[in-house]
Every structure is written in structure tokens, then in C-alpha cells.
Amino acid sequence: MAFTTRRSALAALVGSVCTRAQAPAHPDVAIIGAGSAGLNAARRLHELGRSTVVLEARDRIGGRAFTETATFGIPFDRGCAWLHKADDNPYAQLAREWGFTLFEHNNHLDGLWLGGRRATDAERSRQTEEEAKLDAVMTKRGKQGKDRSGESWLKRRGLVEDAVATFHGPMSSAVDLDELSTTAYLDIGTDVEPNLLIKEGYGALVARYGRDVPVQLNTPVRAVRYSGQDVALDTPNGTVRARACIVTSSTGVLAAEKIRFDPILPDWKRDAIAGIPMGLLAKIPLQFQSSGLFGLNDFDDLLRKQRGKRDIYFLSFPFHLPLMVGFVGGDFAWELSAAGEAEAIDYALTHLRHMFGAEAGKHFSKGSFTQWAGDPWALGAYATPTPGNGHQREALRRTVAGRVYFAGEACAPRWTQTCGGAALSGRETAEAIHKALGA
Ligand SMILES: Cc1cc2nc3c(=O)[nH]c(=O)nc-3n(C[C@H](O)[C@H](O)[C@H](O)COP(=O)(O)OP(=O)(O)OC[C@H]3O[C@@H](n4cnc5c(N)ncnc54)[C@H](O)[C@@H]3O)c2cc1C
């Protein structure tokens, strides 16, 4: 979807106000999922004069955009936190309009630890050079259509190169570099700045955007039957019939066959789902008695690299809140998720002790761990094509039988993997359905 100006972007996103109305008995479009993609699809369809029903498995809207205050008594984003591409991303305009507290935070690493020590200035310079080299070669190979793993382009010589691999692989793309395809790298785009952090939470912003959209909560769709003229969606609360549907479930949910399609989805669609599996990024937020500890500034970001793939990234004291948020990604994140919350908290704290001494433990009060790996309605953080499967994104987006549409971060026309990309995907899909349904 082309957002021509900031003003038009804002108008497009908030153009019509939906009200919580009685769901129509036979809507034009049934939407599976009330995450960023589903909410944007619903609002766009309303703007276009189409009736919709949104069916959501959870007891809340927002999906992987989720801010909660229950754990620490302050807002914490369990899912998306950085609002990427703030100059174009329409959520940025809404955040400003609605008075959210914003801070520009681009990830350039304020501190790098290599094993037990801080990197030297020479190592930091080499890190920057290696990053530029990796970016150049990934971009070039991607544009040449050489859809190979990132690992094949990075000449690893030591911890500095390993740190670059960690930053571009698990921390950015939620997969290790050897599972990141060059085509996926191009799709995601390294140029996601400016990035904004939101004090009240990105999830809170998405929830505000969707608060007037009529949604049937606690309504998991178990089956999509589409052999007739229309579609029929089976839920524990009954069957919804519509002229078309939009499936916004993650590729993890689709691959786990939590929705039964009748007839079974064609091979090309199932290959696309299998070719773009979920990666994992997990957060380990640690609450301290105060902010401003360990000589760190608010918003400092740190990476601790050690041998192997068990690296950790920290965002320090965002908005002067007493939180250090640890991040692990890729294979290690799956491993730690299987080990559980206590292990994860202990892991993150141990790193802080190694970096800042015993003081780190003294001031600690409470930790948590995001469990998107086991979340039945996500089954991972976001999707990344495996090397050789970059071309499958087009098939993932393609409609089945002219009435089963697919949208979401994995289908995004731009900014794949992100909340803003999911919004674009929802809106574009809504426009495509509107056109296809005709008068
Ligand atoms: C830890 C983490 C960190 C992230 N960091 C960032 C970041 O900093 N910036 C950024 O832009 N993005 C980030 N993301 C990614 C971002 O959160 C997602 O790309 C985006 O929210 C996905 O939106 P979506 O609508 O495609 O999917 P979802 O948000 O998953 O929405 C799909 C909805 O469908 C529902 N659903 C699924 N199956 C069914 C069914 N059968 N019946 C009914 N309902 C169903 C789900 O419950 C869900 O609510 C992060 C994600 C994670 C997990």
C-alpha cells in the first residue's frame, strides 16, 4: 500500500471509526485473528463499506503486539517494542497524535563484551567494518537471486565476526545466520531506522488502534471450509459464513495445522508455509530496585558475545524504568524456552554478574521470560524463509480458490517480520478483497 504523505497515511489508518456493533449474520469478510494485520484489514474493509466479523482465539486483541503491566507494575512489551521506519510507518503518526511518549532508539550497540571483557576500540572499529561487508555481500547476492545462507558469506575469524553474525542473525532475524537466506535478508531490509521506543508500549498503541473494532474474543477457528461458493469457519461458538476470509495466523500456527482446511490447502501453499517457518526471539526482562545502575545510561544497548551461540543482548533502563531487558534469539532461544523461565532469568543474571560484578545480583528484584515458543497462537516470534525458500513469500500471499486470503507479517509487501509490515499486509489484502468482491 502506498502511503504518499504522512497526512494521507494517518487519514488512511484512522479514516473511519468502527463501532462495537452486533456482528453481521453473513458478513462479506470473516477475518481470523485480531493482531496488527487483522485489525488493519477490518478497519480498511469498514472504510470501503464492507461488513466483517473478526474471530480471535485469545481473550484480548493485538496478537504479538502485547503490552502488559501485571508483571512489573509498569508497561512491558512482551512482543514488538521498536516501531521501525518511523518516517513512513503510519503507527508513528498515530502514536504522536494520541500523545504516546516516544524515544528514538537505533540499535548501534553502546557496549560490546567479547567473552569476559569489553571490546577494545580497534575491535569496535572492526565490528563496524565487518557489518558493512556482510551487509554489502548479502545485499549483492540477494539481488543476484543467490538465495543462500548468510553463513556462506561471512568469513569467521574470531569473536568480533561472531558478534556480527549474532546481531544480523538471531537478534535481528530470530534465526542463526546459517538459517538466514539472502533473499529474506533483503526482504527484511537493514534500513529500518528511525526506530522509536514507546513508553506506554507498542502493544498499547495497537490495542488503542483496534479498540473500536468489533472482535469476537475466545473464538478459535478450528476449520475453514471453502468448497462451496462461500467460506464457512467452524469455531466452538458456532459456524460463521462469509463471502471470503482472511487468515492472519502465523506460519507456526498454520504449519501446526491448528486450522483444518477443507479441501486441504494445495501443495504450493503448504510448501510456502513450510518454507517460511517461525524464528524465535525471546525476552528476559529483569527488574531492579532502581534505574541508573552499573554505570549505564538509560537506553544503552549491550551485546555479550562468547564462544558458541549463547549470546545475549540487553536494553538498559528504557525511559528510566528499572528494567534491563535481555534478548536471546535463534537456536539458543528455542533451547532456553524449553528449559523454562527460572533457567532463563538465571542465565541473564549470570551474564550481568560477569559484566558488572556481584552488584548486579544485589539490586535484582524480579524477572520474567516471554514464552512465544510455546504460545499456541503464535508458536514462535516471527517468520523467516529458510535459505532457498525466499521465493515462497509470493506463494504465501497468494489467494486460494479466490476466497481464502492470507495476510500478516510473513506476507507483508514491505517490512516483513514487523508490526508495521503486518498492518500494511492487512490493509492491502482488504483492498484486494474489496476489488474482487465487486459491487
Ligand atoms: C519477542 C518479539 C519481539 C518483536 N519485536 C518487534 C519489534 O521490535 N518491532 C516490530 O515491528 N515487530 C516486532 N515483532 C514482530 C511483531 O510483533 C509481529 O510481526 C506482528 O505483531 C505480527 O502481527 P500479525 O497480525 O501478523 O500476527 P499476530 O499478532 O500473531 O496476530 C494474529 C492473531 O491471530 C490469532 N489467531 C491465530 N490463529 C487463530 C485461529 N485459528 N483462530 C482465531 N484466532 C487465531 C492470534 O491469537 C493473533 O491474535 C516482535 C515479535 C516478538 C514475538
The ligand as an SDF file (V2000), in Angstrom:
LIG
                    3D

 53 58  0  0  0  0  0  0  0  0999 V2000
    9.5360  -11.1190   21.1060 C   0  0  0  0  0  0  0  0  0  0  0  0
    9.1180  -10.3660   19.8830 C   0  0  0  0  0  0  0  0  0  0  0  0
    9.7230   -9.1610   19.5810 C   0  0  0  0  0  0  0  0  0  0  0  0
    9.3240   -8.4460   18.4520 C   0  0  0  0  0  0  0  0  0  0  0  0
    9.8990   -7.2260   18.2180 N   0  0  0  0  0  0  0  0  0  0  0  0
    9.4020   -6.4490   17.2310 C   0  0  0  0  0  0  0  0  0  0  0  0
    9.7940   -5.0970   17.1310 C   0  0  0  0  0  0  0  0  0  0  0  0
   10.5690   -4.6070   17.9440 O   0  0  0  0  0  0  0  0  0  0  0  0
    9.2410   -4.3460   16.1380 N   0  0  0  0  0  0  0  0  0  0  0  0
    8.3260   -4.8560   15.2530 C   0  0  0  0  0  0  0  0  0  0  0  0
    7.8270   -4.1230   14.3910 O   0  0  0  0  0  0  0  0  0  0  0  0
    7.9430   -6.1600   15.3360 N   0  0  0  0  0  0  0  0  0  0  0  0
    8.4480   -6.9490   16.3050 C   0  0  0  0  0  0  0  0  0  0  0  0
    7.9770   -8.2200   16.4720 N   0  0  0  0  0  0  0  0  0  0  0  0
    7.0830   -8.7810   15.4520 C   0  0  0  0  0  0  0  0  0  0  0  0
    5.6440   -8.2650   15.5460 C   0  0  0  0  0  0  0  0  0  0  0  0
    5.1840   -8.3900   16.8720 O   0  0  0  0  0  0  0  0  0  0  0  0
    4.7870   -9.0790   14.5910 C   0  0  0  0  0  0  0  0  0  0  0  0
    5.3410   -9.0550   13.3070 O   0  0  0  0  0  0  0  0  0  0  0  0
    3.3620   -8.5760   14.4630 C   0  0  0  0  0  0  0  0  0  0  0  0
    2.8110   -8.2080   15.7050 O   0  0  0  0  0  0  0  0  0  0  0  0
    2.5350   -9.6660   13.8040 C   0  0  0  0  0  0  0  0  0  0  0  0
    1.2190   -9.2320   13.5620 O   0  0  0  0  0  0  0  0  0  0  0  0
    0.2290  -10.2220   12.7860 P   0  0  0  0  0  0  0  0  0  0  0  0
   -1.0950   -9.5770   12.7480 O   0  0  0  0  0  0  0  0  0  0  0  0
    0.8510  -10.6610   11.5070 O   0  0  0  0  0  0  0  0  0  0  0  0
    0.1870  -11.5530   13.6710 O   0  0  0  0  0  0  0  0  0  0  0  0
   -0.3380  -11.7570   15.1840 P   0  0  0  0  0  0  0  0  0  0  0  0
   -0.0150  -10.5670   16.0040 O   0  0  0  0  0  0  0  0  0  0  0  0
    0.1830  -13.0730   15.6240 O   0  0  0  0  0  0  0  0  0  0  0  0
   -1.9200  -11.8180   15.0050 O   0  0  0  0  0  0  0  0  0  0  0  0
   -2.5630  -12.9940   14.6050 C   0  0  0  0  0  0  0  0  0  0  0  0
   -3.7350  -13.1850   15.5440 C   0  0  0  0  0  0  0  0  0  0  0  0
   -4.4570  -14.3370   15.0980 O   0  0  0  0  0  0  0  0  0  0  0  0
   -4.8790  -15.0680   16.2330 C   0  0  0  0  0  0  0  0  0  0  0  0
   -5.1050  -16.4450   15.7620 N   0  0  0  0  0  0  0  0  0  0  0  0
   -4.2010  -17.2950   15.2520 C   0  0  0  0  0  0  0  0  0  0  0  0
   -4.8140  -18.4290   14.8510 N   0  0  0  0  0  0  0  0  0  0  0  0
   -6.1280  -18.2760   15.1290 C   0  0  0  0  0  0  0  0  0  0  0  0
   -7.2750  -19.0990   14.9610 C   0  0  0  0  0  0  0  0  0  0  0  0
   -7.2070  -20.3300   14.4300 N   0  0  0  0  0  0  0  0  0  0  0  0
   -8.4930  -18.6140   15.3240 N   0  0  0  0  0  0  0  0  0  0  0  0
   -8.6140  -17.3580   15.8430 C   0  0  0  0  0  0  0  0  0  0  0  0
   -7.5540  -16.5560   16.0610 N   0  0  0  0  0  0  0  0  0  0  0  0
   -6.3190  -17.0060   15.6920 C   0  0  0  0  0  0  0  0  0  0  0  0
   -3.7370  -14.9230   17.2140 C   0  0  0  0  0  0  0  0  0  0  0  0
   -4.1540  -15.1540   18.5440 O   0  0  0  0  0  0  0  0  0  0  0  0
   -3.3120  -13.4670   16.9760 C   0  0  0  0  0  0  0  0  0  0  0  0
   -4.0080  -12.5970   17.8610 O   0  0  0  0  0  0  0  0  0  0  0  0
    8.3310   -8.9600   17.5910 C   0  0  0  0  0  0  0  0  0  0  0  0
    7.7030  -10.1710   17.9050 C   0  0  0  0  0  0  0  0  0  0  0  0
    8.0840  -10.8640   19.0400 C   0  0  0  0  0  0  0  0  0  0  0  0
    7.3650  -12.1360   19.3840 C   0  0  0  0  0  0  0  0  0  0  0  0
  1  2  1  0
  2  3  1  0
  2 52  2  0
  3  4  2  0
  4  5  1  0
  4 50  1  0
  5  6  2  0
  6  7  1  0
  6 13  1  0
  7  8  2  0
  7  9  1  0
  9 10  1  0
 10 11  2  0
 10 12  1  0
 12 13  2  0
 13 14  1  0
 14 15  1  0
 14 50  1  0
 15 16  1  0
 16 17  1  0
 16 18  1  0
 18 19  1  0
 18 20  1  0
 20 21  1  0
 20 22  1  0
 22 23  1  0
 23 24  1  0
 24 25  2  0
 24 26  1  0
 24 27  1  0
 27 28  1  0
 28 29  2  0
 28 30  1  0
 28 31  1  0
 31 32  1  0
 32 33  1  0
 33 34  1  0
 33 48  1  0
 34 35  1  0
 35 36  1  0
 35 46  1  0
 36 37  1  0
 36 45  1  0
 37 38  2  0
 38 39  1  0
 39 40  1  0
 39 45  2  0
 40 41  1  0
 40 42  2  0
 42 43  1  0
 43 44  2  0
 44 45  1  0
 46 47  1  0
 46 48  1  0
 48 49  1  0
 50 51  2  0
 51 52  1  0
 52 53  1  0
M  END
$$$$
